[in-house]
Amino acid sequence: MTETHPQTADDWLELAPHTYVRSSPGWGMNSGLVIGQERALLVDTGAGPVQAKALLDGIRKLTDLPVTAVNTHAHFDHFFGNAYLLENGVEDIWATSDCARTIAATGEEQRASVAAVEPDMAAGTGPGTAVAPPGKLVDGAPVDLDLGGISVTLFHLGRGHTDHDLLVGAGDVLFAGDLVEQGADPNFGDSYPKEWIRTLGKIAALEDLYGTVVPGHGKPVDMDFVTTQMNKMRTAVAVTRSAMDQASTDMTKAIPILPYGPEQSRALLTRLRTLARWKWLKQ
């Protein structure tokens, strides 16, 4: 991966020819931009109309082409900008079918999470504040989008950070959403940790295709970073499951020896216990 990248208009960072990344304030969520000869593609739309407007204004400093968008997954900071963009000329928004269903089902309850940064979105008042599930769906097979001279691939490799994570490949750059995190621990809230490890392994196996990986939050990384994240998560899951198997009266004793901070260590423990309970109930 190239060590340094030139800065471009309005804080877009150029990762490769016609391929950019920009971080929004608040949660530091990364949005990607790929500009072809006929249209542009925006990866993740922000936490509401304020961030979506900033993203669209930034795009317009680079191109006047029509814009299509993608949601990598159904967490508020990645999709709450959808309505504003659709109201302001964005043609289509892509996601997996499960992502679209999750946005429709949970969008209203996620509003409270953005109150500090996007008060209108939290209240559901004003333009661009509707919950807008994507209308273009990725089901099963990868989807190739022709932007004019540049082809972008949308694909799902398995459950991980959520049950519907979508990856976006553009040339040598892979936009990974929150499957990959840099500078902070992975978020295990509604994750599938064991499967996440396998999905990270599938991403790492694509090293001959993608040299730069854009995480959902943090700085761009290479495939060695993805492998390190995978191995760290494998260790954490093994330690946590061992504590669960020992049926300790206080499994939180495993938290201090996990390779994450207390918050996400507890989240990992809680999630693994929840998934184990679901498995037991289905038997």
PASEMAR-536326 format. One line per 2 residues: number of its first residue (from 1); their letters; for each residue x, y, z negated of N, C-alpha, C. Coordinates in Angstrom, 2 decimals. Example, Ala and Ser with C-alpha at 12.3 -4.5 7.8 and 13.67 -1.06 7.14 Angstrom:
<lumfis>
1) AS) 13.19 -5.69 -7.80 12.30 -4.50 -7.80 13.20 -3.30 -7.80 | 12.85 -2.25 -7.08 13.67 -1.06 -7.14 12.90 0.03 -7.87 $
</lumfis>
This chain:
<lumfis>
1) MT) 0.84 -1.18 0.00 0.00 0.00 0.00 0.88 1.24 0.00 | 0.51 2.24 0.76 1.28 3.47 0.82 1.30 4.13 -0.55 $
3) ET) 2.45 4.68 -0.95 2.60 5.24 -2.29 1.88 6.57 -2.45 | 1.92 7.43 -1.42 1.28 8.74 -1.52 0.39 8.96 -0.33 $
5) HP) -0.64 9.79 -0.51 -1.59 10.09 0.54 -1.83 11.59 0.59 | -2.00 12.14 1.79 -2.24 13.58 1.88 -3.61 13.94 1.33 $
7) QT) -3.71 15.10 0.70 -4.99 15.60 0.23 -5.70 16.29 1.39 | -7.01 16.18 1.44 -7.76 16.78 2.53 -8.83 17.70 1.96 $
9) AD) -9.74 18.13 2.83 -10.74 19.13 2.44 -11.57 18.66 1.26 | -11.77 19.59 0.32 -12.72 19.39 -0.77 -12.45 18.13 -1.58 $
11) DW) -11.19 17.87 -1.86 -10.80 16.78 -2.75 -10.99 15.37 -2.18 | -11.22 15.24 -0.90 -11.16 13.91 -0.30 -9.70 13.50 -0.18 $
13) LE) -9.40 12.28 -0.55 -8.04 11.76 -0.43 -8.01 10.80 0.75 | -7.13 11.06 1.71 -7.04 10.21 2.89 -6.20 8.98 2.59 $
15) LA) -6.82 7.81 2.71 -6.15 6.54 2.43 -5.54 5.92 3.68 | -6.17 6.18 4.82 -5.77 5.65 6.12 -6.46 6.56 7.15 $
17) PH) -6.09 6.47 8.41 -6.74 7.32 9.40 -8.27 7.18 9.34 | -8.94 8.31 9.16 -10.41 8.39 9.15 -11.05 7.72 7.93 $
19) TY) -10.29 7.42 6.90 -10.80 6.70 5.73 -10.38 7.44 4.46 | -11.37 7.76 3.61 -11.13 8.66 2.50 -11.79 8.14 1.21 $
21) VR) -11.37 8.72 0.09 -12.01 8.44 -1.19 -12.11 9.75 -1.97 | -13.12 9.85 -2.79 -13.31 11.02 -3.64 -13.99 10.58 -4.92 $
23) SS) -13.59 11.16 -6.05 -14.15 10.82 -7.35 -15.12 11.91 -7.79 | -16.30 11.50 -8.30 -17.29 12.44 -8.81 -17.09 12.64 -10.31 $
25) PG) -17.42 13.82 -10.83 -17.25 14.08 -12.27 -18.22 13.25 -13.11 | -17.96 13.21 -14.39 -18.83 12.47 -15.30 -18.27 11.10 -15.60 $
27) WG) -18.52 10.18 -14.70 -18.05 8.80 -14.88 -16.87 8.46 -13.99 | -16.42 9.42 -13.19 -15.27 9.18 -12.32 -15.54 8.15 -11.26 $
29) MN) -16.79 8.05 -10.80 -17.14 7.05 -9.79 -16.55 7.43 -8.44 | -15.91 6.46 -7.79 -15.32 6.68 -6.48 -16.33 6.48 -5.37 $
31) SG) -16.38 7.43 -4.45 -17.13 7.28 -3.21 -16.15 7.19 -2.06 | -16.44 6.33 -1.10 -15.61 6.20 0.08 -16.25 6.88 1.27 $
33) LV) -15.45 7.23 2.24 -15.95 7.84 3.48 -15.13 7.30 4.64 | -15.82 6.79 5.65 -15.18 6.31 6.87 -15.83 7.06 8.04 $
35) IG) -15.02 7.70 8.85 -15.53 8.53 9.93 -15.16 7.91 11.27 | -16.17 7.49 12.03 -15.96 7.00 13.37 -16.16 8.10 14.40 $
37) QE) -16.28 7.71 15.64 -16.50 8.68 16.71 -17.98 9.03 16.87 | -18.88 8.17 16.33 -20.30 8.40 16.52 -21.06 8.65 15.23 $
39) RA) -20.53 8.16 14.11 -21.20 8.35 12.82 -20.20 8.15 11.69 | -20.61 8.56 10.49 -19.77 8.38 9.30 -20.50 7.48 8.31 $
41) LL) -19.74 6.81 7.46 -20.30 5.93 6.45 -19.83 6.39 5.07 | -20.78 6.63 4.16 -20.50 7.00 2.78 -20.72 5.78 1.89 $
43) VD) -19.74 5.46 1.08 -19.83 4.32 0.17 -20.10 4.84 -1.25 | -21.31 4.60 -1.73 -21.82 4.99 -3.05 -22.14 6.49 -3.10 $
45) TG) -23.32 6.80 -3.68 -23.96 8.10 -3.45 -24.00 9.02 -4.66 | -23.41 8.61 -5.79 -23.39 9.48 -6.95 -24.55 9.26 -7.89 $
47) AG) -24.57 10.08 -8.98 -25.49 9.87 -10.09 -26.74 10.73 -10.01 | -26.98 11.40 -8.90 -28.17 12.24 -8.76 -27.97 13.29 -7.70 $
49) PV) -28.92 14.22 -7.56 -28.86 15.18 -6.46 -27.67 16.13 -6.53 | -27.19 16.48 -7.73 -26.05 17.38 -7.83 -24.81 16.73 -7.23 $
51) QA) -24.53 15.50 -7.64 -23.36 14.82 -7.10 -23.55 14.46 -5.62 | -24.76 14.08 -5.24 -25.01 13.74 -3.84 -24.81 14.96 -2.94 $
53) KA) -25.27 16.12 -3.40 -25.07 17.34 -2.62 -23.58 17.65 -2.47 | -22.82 17.50 -3.56 -21.38 17.74 -3.48 -20.71 16.79 -2.49 $
55) LL) -21.14 15.53 -2.50 -20.58 14.57 -1.56 -20.93 14.94 -0.12 | -22.19 15.27 0.12 -22.61 15.61 1.48 -21.94 16.90 1.96 $
57) DG) -21.86 17.89 1.08 -21.15 19.12 1.45 -19.69 18.83 1.78 | -19.08 17.92 1.01 -17.70 17.54 1.29 -17.56 16.83 2.61 $
59) IR) -18.51 15.97 2.93 -18.49 15.28 4.22 -18.56 16.29 5.35 | -19.41 17.31 5.19 -19.61 18.30 6.25 -18.39 19.18 6.48 $
61) KL) -17.46 19.18 5.55 -16.20 19.88 5.78 -15.25 19.06 6.65 | -15.58 17.79 6.81 -14.75 16.91 7.64 -15.40 16.53 8.95 $
63) TD) -16.73 16.44 8.98 -17.42 15.99 10.19 -18.87 16.45 10.19 | -19.41 16.65 11.40 -20.83 16.95 11.58 -21.60 15.73 12.08 $
65) LP) -20.97 14.57 12.12 -21.61 13.37 12.64 -22.73 12.88 11.72 | -23.69 12.12 12.28 -24.72 11.49 11.43 -24.08 10.60 10.37 $
67) VT) -24.74 10.48 9.22 -24.20 9.74 8.08 -25.10 8.57 7.72 | -24.49 7.43 7.50 -25.13 6.25 6.92 -24.46 6.02 5.56 $
69) AV) -25.19 5.45 4.60 -24.63 5.23 3.27 -24.74 3.77 2.86 | -23.99 3.41 1.82 -23.96 2.08 1.24 -24.01 2.21 -0.27 $
71) NT) -24.76 1.35 -0.94 -24.67 1.19 -2.40 -23.96 -0.12 -2.68 | -22.85 -0.07 -3.43 -22.16 -1.32 -3.75 -22.91 -2.14 -4.79 $
73) HA) -23.64 -1.46 -5.70 -24.43 -2.18 -6.69 -25.39 -1.20 -7.38 | -26.27 -1.76 -8.21 -27.40 -0.99 -8.74 -27.15 -0.42 -10.12 $
75) HF) -26.04 0.29 -10.30 -25.81 1.06 -11.53 -25.92 2.54 -11.21 | -26.49 3.30 -12.14 -26.96 4.66 -11.90 -25.96 5.57 -11.22 $
77) DH) -24.68 5.47 -11.55 -23.70 6.39 -10.97 -23.38 6.07 -9.52 | -23.85 4.94 -9.03 -23.57 4.52 -7.66 -24.75 4.70 -6.71 $
79) FF) -25.97 4.89 -7.22 -27.11 4.93 -6.30 -28.10 6.06 -6.53 | -28.01 6.79 -7.63 -29.01 7.82 -7.91 -28.94 8.99 -6.93 $
81) GN) -27.93 9.06 -6.10 -27.88 10.09 -5.06 -28.65 9.74 -3.81 | -29.24 8.54 -3.75 -29.90 8.08 -2.53 -30.99 9.03 -2.05 $
83) AY) -31.89 9.42 -2.94 -33.05 10.21 -2.53 -32.61 11.54 -1.92 | -31.66 12.21 -2.56 -31.20 13.50 -2.02 -30.64 13.31 -0.61 $
85) LL) -29.84 12.29 -0.42 -29.23 12.08 0.89 -30.28 11.77 1.95 | -31.27 10.94 1.61 -32.33 10.62 2.58 -33.15 11.86 2.91 $
87) EN) -33.32 12.76 1.95 -34.06 14.00 2.19 -33.25 15.02 2.98 | -31.96 14.75 3.14 -31.08 15.72 3.80 -30.31 15.11 4.96 $
89) GV) -30.99 14.22 5.68 -30.50 13.79 6.97 -29.74 12.49 7.04 | -29.43 11.88 5.91 -28.77 10.57 5.97 -29.74 9.55 6.54 $
91) ED) -29.29 8.77 7.50 -30.21 7.95 8.28 -30.64 6.68 7.55 | -29.69 5.94 7.05 -29.98 4.65 6.43 -29.08 4.46 5.21 $
93) IW) -29.54 3.62 4.27 -28.72 3.20 3.15 -28.73 1.69 3.08 | -27.55 1.09 3.03 -27.37 -0.35 3.01 -27.05 -0.85 1.61 $
95) AT) -27.44 -2.09 1.33 -27.08 -2.78 0.09 -27.48 -4.24 0.26 | -27.12 -5.07 -0.70 -27.66 -6.43 -0.69 -29.14 -6.39 -1.07 $
97) SD) -29.86 -7.42 -0.72 -31.28 -7.49 -1.07 -31.48 -7.46 -2.58 | -30.64 -8.17 -3.31 -30.77 -8.18 -4.77 -30.48 -6.80 -5.37 $
99) CA) -29.56 -6.05 -4.77 -29.30 -4.70 -5.23 -30.55 -3.84 -5.04 | -31.16 -3.91 -3.87 -32.36 -3.11 -3.61 -33.48 -3.46 -4.58 $
101) RT) -33.64 -4.76 -4.86 -34.69 -5.18 -5.80 -34.39 -4.67 -7.22 | -33.12 -4.71 -7.60 -32.75 -4.24 -8.94 -32.95 -2.74 -9.08 $
103) IA) -32.62 -1.98 -8.06 -32.86 -0.54 -8.09 -34.34 -0.25 -8.25 | -35.18 -0.96 -7.50 -36.63 -0.75 -7.60 -37.15 -1.12 -8.98 $
105) AT) -36.59 -2.18 -9.57 -37.10 -2.67 -10.84 -36.58 -1.91 -12.04 | -35.35 -1.39 -11.97 -34.71 -0.80 -13.16 -34.38 0.68 -13.02 $
107) GE) -34.64 1.25 -11.87 -34.24 2.64 -11.64 -34.80 3.60 -12.67 | -36.07 3.46 -12.98 -36.69 4.40 -13.93 -36.04 4.31 -15.30 $
109) EQ) -35.75 3.12 -15.78 -35.17 2.98 -17.11 -33.70 3.42 -17.14 | -33.05 3.51 -15.99 -31.67 3.98 -15.96 -31.55 5.51 -15.98 $
111) RA) -32.66 6.21 -15.80 -32.59 7.68 -15.73 -31.92 8.29 -16.96 | -32.22 7.77 -18.14 -31.69 8.36 -19.37 -30.17 8.38 -19.40 $
113) SV) -29.54 7.50 -18.67 -28.08 7.40 -18.70 -27.39 8.60 -18.07 | -28.10 9.39 -17.26 -27.45 10.49 -16.54 -27.82 11.85 -17.10 $
115) AA) -28.47 11.89 -18.27 -29.00 13.15 -18.79 -27.94 14.23 -18.95 | -26.74 13.86 -19.38 -25.71 14.85 -19.65 -25.14 15.48 -18.39 $
117) VE) -25.17 14.76 -17.28 -24.55 15.22 -16.04 -25.59 15.64 -15.00 | -26.72 14.92 -14.95 -27.77 15.16 -13.96 -29.12 15.28 -14.67 $
119) PD) -29.38 16.39 -15.37 -30.62 16.51 -16.15 -31.89 16.40 -15.33 | -31.89 16.93 -14.11 -33.09 16.81 -13.27 -33.35 15.35 -12.89 $
121) MA) -32.28 14.62 -12.60 -32.44 13.20 -12.27 -32.97 12.44 -13.47 | -32.45 12.77 -14.65 -32.91 12.09 -15.86 -34.38 12.34 -16.10 $
123) AG) -34.84 13.57 -15.83 -36.25 13.92 -16.04 -37.14 13.48 -14.90 | -36.54 13.20 -13.74 -37.34 12.83 -12.58 -38.11 14.00 -12.00 $
125) TG) -37.56 15.21 -12.13 -38.25 16.40 -11.64 -37.39 17.10 -10.60 | -38.04 17.63 -9.58 -37.33 18.36 -8.55 -36.98 17.50 -7.36 $
127) PG) -36.50 18.14 -6.29 -36.16 17.40 -5.07 -34.97 16.46 -5.29 | -35.00 15.37 -4.58 -33.89 14.43 -4.61 -33.79 13.61 -5.87 $
129) TA) -34.87 13.53 -6.66 -34.80 12.81 -7.93 -35.63 11.52 -7.94 | -36.20 11.14 -6.82 -36.93 9.87 -6.76 -35.94 8.71 -6.82 $
131) VA) -36.42 7.56 -7.29 -35.64 6.34 -7.20 -35.84 5.78 -5.79 | -34.76 5.68 -5.02 -34.86 5.33 -3.61 -34.04 4.08 -3.31 $
133) PP) -34.65 2.91 -3.34 -33.92 1.69 -3.00 -33.46 1.71 -1.55 | -32.32 1.08 -1.26 -31.84 1.00 0.13 -32.85 0.28 1.02 $
135) GK) -32.89 0.68 2.27 -33.81 0.07 3.21 -33.17 -0.87 4.21 | -31.84 -0.87 4.28 -31.11 -1.75 5.20 -30.38 -2.78 4.35 $
137) LV) -30.66 -4.06 4.60 -30.26 -5.10 3.65 -29.26 -6.09 4.24 | -28.32 -6.48 3.39 -27.34 -7.51 3.72 -27.81 -8.80 3.06 $
139) DG) -28.15 -9.78 3.87 -28.61 -11.08 3.37 -27.71 -12.16 3.90 | -26.93 -12.77 3.04 -26.10 -13.91 3.47 -24.89 -13.48 4.27 $
141) AP) -25.01 -13.49 5.59 -23.87 -13.25 6.46 -23.40 -11.80 6.37 | -22.10 -11.58 6.56 -21.58 -10.20 6.59 -22.25 -9.39 7.71 $
143) VD) -22.27 -8.09 7.53 -22.82 -7.17 8.52 -21.70 -6.26 9.00 | -21.52 -6.17 10.32 -20.54 -5.26 10.90 -21.26 -4.02 11.41 $
145) LD) -20.83 -2.86 10.95 -21.39 -1.59 11.39 -20.40 -0.91 12.33 | -20.85 -0.60 13.53 -20.02 0.09 14.52 -20.20 1.59 14.34 $
147) LG) -19.15 2.27 13.88 -19.22 3.72 13.68 -18.73 4.48 14.91 | -18.36 3.74 15.95 -17.79 4.34 17.14 -16.28 4.33 17.06 $
149) GI) -15.68 3.29 17.64 -14.23 3.15 17.59 -13.72 2.56 16.30 | -14.54 2.47 15.29 -14.19 1.90 13.99 -15.33 0.98 13.55 $
151) SV) -15.00 -0.23 13.20 -15.99 -1.18 12.69 -15.78 -1.38 11.19 | -16.88 -1.34 10.44 -16.84 -1.52 8.99 -17.64 -2.77 8.66 $
153) TL) -17.14 -3.60 7.76 -17.80 -4.85 7.40 -18.34 -4.77 5.99 | -19.63 -5.11 5.84 -20.29 -5.19 4.54 -20.45 -6.67 4.19 $
155) FH) -19.98 -7.09 3.01 -20.06 -8.51 2.68 -20.11 -8.73 1.17 | -20.70 -9.86 0.80 -20.87 -10.27 -0.60 -20.11 -11.56 -0.80 $
157) LG) -19.23 -11.60 -1.81 -18.40 -12.78 -2.05 -18.84 -13.60 -3.25 | -19.86 -13.14 -3.97 -20.31 -13.87 -5.14 -20.60 -12.94 -6.29 $
159) RG) -21.19 -13.48 -7.33 -21.53 -12.68 -8.51 -20.28 -12.30 -9.29 | -20.39 -11.18 -10.01 -19.25 -10.72 -10.78 -19.66 -9.61 -11.73 $
161) HT) -19.38 -8.37 -11.37 -19.80 -7.23 -12.17 -21.32 -7.20 -12.28 | -22.01 -7.59 -11.20 -23.46 -7.81 -11.19 -23.72 -9.08 -10.40 $
163) DH) -24.98 -9.34 -10.11 -25.29 -10.50 -9.27 -25.40 -10.13 -7.80 | -25.01 -8.89 -7.44 -25.27 -8.43 -6.07 -24.18 -7.51 -5.52 $
165) DL) -22.95 -7.63 -6.01 -21.88 -6.71 -5.61 -21.58 -6.79 -4.12 | -21.53 -5.63 -3.48 -21.24 -5.54 -2.05 -19.87 -4.93 -1.85 $
167) LV) -19.07 -5.55 -0.99 -17.76 -5.02 -0.63 -17.84 -4.39 0.76 | -16.99 -3.39 0.99 -16.98 -2.67 2.26 -15.55 -2.64 2.77 $
169) GA) -15.32 -3.30 3.89 -13.99 -3.34 4.48 -13.90 -2.42 5.67 | -12.89 -1.53 5.66 -12.68 -0.59 6.76 -11.20 -0.56 7.10 $
171) GD) -10.83 -1.18 8.21 -9.42 -1.27 8.56 -8.66 -2.00 7.48 | -7.61 -1.36 6.93 -6.77 -1.95 5.91 -7.27 -1.65 4.50 $
173) VL) -8.43 -0.98 4.38 -8.94 -0.52 3.09 -10.19 -1.31 2.71 | -10.23 -1.76 1.45 -11.40 -2.47 0.93 -11.99 -1.66 -0.22 $
175) FA) -13.25 -1.24 -0.07 -13.99 -0.58 -1.15 -14.67 -1.68 -1.96 | -14.26 -1.82 -3.23 -14.68 -2.98 -4.03 -15.74 -2.67 -5.06 $
177) GD) -16.21 -1.42 -5.15 -17.15 -1.11 -6.21 -16.56 -1.45 -7.57 | -17.42 -1.78 -8.52 -16.94 -2.04 -9.88 -16.47 -3.47 -10.10 $
179) LV) -16.37 -4.26 -9.03 -15.68 -5.54 -9.15 -14.22 -5.33 -9.57 | -13.66 -4.19 -9.19 -12.29 -3.84 -9.56 -12.34 -2.52 -10.31 $
181) EQ) -11.63 -2.45 -11.44 -11.57 -1.23 -12.25 -10.11 -0.90 -12.53 | -9.75 0.37 -12.36 -8.39 0.81 -12.67 -8.45 1.89 -13.74 $
183) GA) -7.62 1.78 -14.75 -7.56 2.80 -15.78 -8.55 2.60 -16.91 | -9.36 1.58 -16.84 -10.33 1.28 -17.89 -10.66 -0.21 -17.83 $
185) DP) -11.24 -0.73 -18.90 -11.63 -2.13 -18.92 -12.82 -2.37 -18.00 | -12.95 -3.57 -17.43 -14.15 -3.91 -16.67 -15.39 -3.79 -17.57 $
187) NF) -16.51 -3.46 -16.95 -17.77 -3.35 -17.68 -18.52 -4.67 -17.58 | -18.76 -5.31 -18.73 -19.35 -6.65 -18.73 -20.86 -6.64 -19.00 $
189) GD) -21.49 -5.46 -19.04 -22.88 -5.35 -19.49 -23.84 -6.35 -18.90 | -23.97 -6.41 -17.57 -24.86 -7.40 -16.94 -24.07 -8.25 -15.95 $
191) SY) -22.85 -8.59 -16.35 -21.92 -9.31 -15.48 -22.09 -10.83 -15.59 | -21.34 -11.51 -14.75 -21.23 -12.98 -14.76 -19.74 -13.30 -14.84 $
193) PK) -19.17 -13.26 -16.06 -17.71 -13.27 -16.20 -16.99 -14.44 -15.53 | -17.49 -15.66 -15.71 -16.82 -16.81 -15.10 -16.82 -16.69 -13.58 $
195) EW) -17.96 -16.27 -13.02 -18.05 -16.12 -11.57 -17.26 -14.91 -11.09 | -17.15 -13.89 -11.94 -16.37 -12.71 -11.60 -14.92 -13.10 -11.35 $
197) IR) -14.40 -14.00 -12.17 -13.03 -14.47 -11.98 -12.88 -15.10 -10.59 | -13.83 -15.94 -10.21 -13.77 -16.59 -8.90 -13.88 -15.56 -7.77 $
199) TL) -14.75 -14.57 -7.94 -14.92 -13.56 -6.91 -13.65 -12.73 -6.74 | -13.00 -12.40 -7.85 -11.72 -11.69 -7.75 -10.68 -12.53 -7.02 $
201) GK) -10.72 -13.85 -7.24 -9.81 -14.73 -6.51 -10.07 -14.69 -5.01 | -11.35 -14.62 -4.63 -11.69 -14.54 -3.20 -11.21 -13.21 -2.61 $
203) IA) -11.33 -12.14 -3.41 -10.83 -10.84 -2.92 -9.32 -10.90 -2.74 | -8.61 -11.44 -3.73 -7.16 -11.52 -3.64 -6.70 -12.34 -2.44 $
205) AL) -7.52 -13.31 -2.05 -7.17 -14.15 -0.90 -7.25 -13.38 0.43 | -7.81 -12.17 0.38 -7.93 -11.35 1.59 -6.75 -10.41 1.76 $
207) ED) -5.64 -10.70 1.09 -4.50 -9.78 1.10 -3.92 -9.55 2.49 | -4.10 -10.49 3.40 -3.59 -10.28 4.76 -4.45 -9.30 5.55 $
209) LY) -5.68 -9.07 5.08 -6.59 -8.15 5.76 -6.56 -6.76 5.15 | -6.47 -6.70 3.82 -6.61 -5.42 3.13 -5.41 -5.17 2.23 $
211) GT) -4.74 -4.05 2.48 -3.60 -3.69 1.67 -3.92 -2.72 0.55 | -5.01 -1.96 0.73 -5.45 -0.99 -0.27 -6.84 -1.35 -0.75 $
213) VV) -7.03 -1.40 -2.05 -8.33 -1.69 -2.66 -8.77 -0.46 -3.45 | -9.96 0.03 -3.15 -10.50 1.18 -3.87 -11.44 0.66 -4.96 $
215) PG) -11.09 0.84 -6.23 -11.96 0.38 -7.32 -13.15 1.31 -7.49 | -14.13 0.86 -8.24 -15.29 1.70 -8.49 -14.94 2.94 -9.28 $
217) HG) -13.90 2.84 -10.11 -13.42 3.96 -10.91 -11.90 3.83 -11.00 | -11.19 4.94 -10.91 -9.75 4.90 -11.02 -9.06 5.05 -9.67 $
219) KP) -7.75 4.91 -9.69 -6.94 5.13 -8.50 -6.92 3.89 -7.60 | -6.74 4.08 -6.29 -6.59 2.94 -5.39 -5.44 2.03 -5.82 $
221) VD) -5.62 0.74 -5.59 -4.66 -0.27 -6.04 -4.33 -1.21 -4.89 | -3.45 -2.17 -5.16 -3.14 -3.20 -4.18 -3.64 -4.55 -4.67 $
223) MD) -3.41 -5.59 -3.88 -3.94 -6.90 -4.24 -3.24 -7.52 -5.44 | -2.03 -7.11 -5.72 -1.38 -7.59 -6.95 -2.16 -7.14 -8.18 $
225) FV) -2.69 -5.93 -8.13 -3.51 -5.43 -9.24 -4.76 -6.30 -9.41 | -5.39 -6.67 -8.28 -6.59 -7.51 -8.33 -6.26 -8.85 -8.98 $
227) TT) -5.13 -9.43 -8.61 -4.72 -10.71 -9.19 -4.47 -10.57 -10.68 | -3.85 -9.47 -11.09 -3.61 -9.23 -12.51 -4.93 -9.10 -13.26 $
229) QM) -5.89 -8.36 -12.69 -7.20 -8.24 -13.34 -7.87 -9.59 -13.47 | -7.76 -10.42 -12.44 -8.35 -11.76 -12.46 -7.74 -12.60 -13.58 $
231) NK) -6.41 -12.61 -13.68 -5.75 -13.42 -14.70 -6.06 -12.93 -16.11 | -6.13 -11.63 -16.28 -6.47 -11.06 -17.58 -7.89 -11.45 -17.98 $
233) MR) -8.80 -11.42 -17.03 -10.18 -11.79 -17.32 -10.29 -13.28 -17.61 | -9.53 -14.10 -16.90 -9.54 -15.54 -17.17 -9.10 -15.83 -18.61 $
235) TA) -8.05 -15.14 -19.06 -7.58 -15.30 -20.43 -8.66 -14.88 -21.42 | -9.28 -13.73 -21.18 -10.30 -13.21 -22.09 -11.50 -14.16 -22.19 $
237) VA) -11.95 -14.67 -21.06 -13.09 -15.59 -21.05 -12.74 -16.88 -21.77 | -11.53 -17.40 -21.55 -11.11 -18.64 -22.21 -11.08 -18.47 -23.73 $
239) VT) -10.53 -17.35 -24.20 -10.46 -17.10 -25.64 -11.86 -16.98 -26.24 | -12.73 -16.25 -25.54 -14.09 -16.04 -26.05 -14.87 -17.34 -26.07 $
241) RS) -14.77 -18.12 -25.02 -15.50 -19.39 -24.98 -14.98 -20.37 -26.02 | -13.68 -20.33 -26.27 -13.13 -21.19 -27.32 -13.73 -20.84 -28.67 $
243) AM) -13.86 -19.54 -28.94 -14.48 -19.12 -30.20 -15.93 -19.57 -30.27 | -16.63 -19.51 -29.14 -18.02 -19.94 -29.11 -18.12 -21.45 -29.33 $
245) DQ) -17.23 -22.20 -28.71 -17.26 -23.66 -28.83 -16.98 -24.12 -30.25 | -16.20 -23.34 -30.98 -15.89 -23.69 -32.36 -17.03 -23.36 -33.31 $
247) AS) -18.07 -22.72 -32.75 -19.28 -22.40 -33.52 -18.94 -21.64 -34.80 | -18.01 -20.72 -34.69 -17.62 -19.91 -35.84 -18.81 -19.11 -36.34 $
249) TD) -18.88 -18.91 -37.63 -19.96 -18.09 -38.18 -19.79 -16.63 -37.80 | -18.58 -16.25 -37.44 -18.34 -14.87 -37.02 -17.43 -14.90 -35.80 $
251) MT) -18.05 -15.05 -34.63 -17.27 -15.14 -33.40 -16.61 -13.83 -33.05 | -17.03 -12.73 -33.68 -16.39 -11.45 -33.40 -14.94 -11.42 -33.88 $
253) KA) -14.53 -12.44 -34.65 -13.13 -12.52 -35.05 -12.22 -12.69 -33.84 | -12.80 -13.12 -32.70 -12.01 -13.26 -31.48 -11.69 -11.91 -30.85 $
255) IP) -12.46 -10.88 -31.19 -12.32 -9.58 -30.53 -10.92 -9.00 -30.62 | -10.27 -9.00 -31.79 -8.94 -8.37 -31.86 -7.88 -9.02 -30.98 $
257) IL) -8.07 -10.28 -30.59 -7.04 -10.94 -29.77 -7.38 -10.94 -28.29 | -8.52 -10.35 -27.91 -8.85 -10.23 -26.50 -8.05 -9.10 -25.86 $
259) PY) -7.79 -9.20 -24.55 -6.93 -8.20 -23.88 -7.68 -6.93 -23.48 | -8.81 -6.65 -24.11 -9.59 -5.45 -23.83 -9.80 -4.67 -25.12 $
261) GP) -10.31 -3.44 -24.98 -10.65 -2.65 -26.14 -11.87 -3.23 -26.85 | -12.18 -2.73 -28.05 -13.29 -3.30 -28.85 -14.63 -3.26 -28.14 $
263) EQ) -14.93 -2.16 -27.42 -16.26 -2.03 -26.80 -16.49 -3.11 -25.76 | -15.57 -3.26 -24.81 -15.79 -4.25 -23.76 -15.51 -5.67 -24.25 $
265) SR) -14.70 -5.84 -25.29 -14.54 -7.17 -25.88 -15.87 -7.64 -26.47 | -16.54 -6.73 -27.19 -17.87 -7.07 -27.72 -18.86 -7.32 -26.60 $
267) AL) -18.78 -6.51 -25.54 -19.70 -6.69 -24.41 -19.48 -8.04 -23.75 | -18.22 -8.45 -23.62 -17.91 -9.76 -23.03 -18.48 -10.87 -23.89 $
269) LT) -18.27 -10.80 -25.19 -18.79 -11.80 -26.11 -20.32 -11.87 -26.03 | -20.95 -10.72 -26.05 -22.41 -10.67 -25.99 -22.92 -11.26 -24.69 $
271) RL) -22.26 -10.93 -23.59 -22.73 -11.42 -22.29 -22.55 -12.93 -22.17 | -21.42 -13.45 -22.61 -21.22 -14.90 -22.53 -22.22 -15.64 -23.42 $
273) RT) -22.52 -15.09 -24.58 -23.53 -15.72 -25.45 -24.90 -15.68 -24.79 | -25.23 -14.57 -24.14 -26.53 -14.45 -23.46 -26.64 -15.46 -22.33 $
275) LA) -25.59 -15.56 -21.52 -25.62 -16.51 -20.40 -25.69 -17.95 -20.89 | -24.98 -18.25 -21.99 -25.04 -19.60 -22.56 -26.44 -19.90 -23.06 $
277) RW) -27.11 -18.92 -23.65 -28.47 -19.11 -24.14 -29.44 -19.35 -22.98 | -29.26 -18.58 -21.90 -30.10 -18.79 -20.73 -29.93 -20.21 -20.17 $
279) KW) -28.68 -20.66 -20.11 -28.41 -22.00 -19.60 -29.06 -23.05 -20.46 | -28.99 -22.86 -21.79 -29.60 -23.83 -22.71 -31.12 -23.84 -22.55 $
281) LK) -31.73 -22.69 -22.39 -33.19 -22.61 -22.27 -33.69 -23.25 -20.97 | -32.84 -23.26 -19.94 -33.25 -23.84 -18.66 -33.11 -25.35 -18.64 $
283) Q) -32.41 -25.90 -19.63 -32.20 -27.36 -19.65 -33.46 -28.11 -20.08 $
</lumfis>
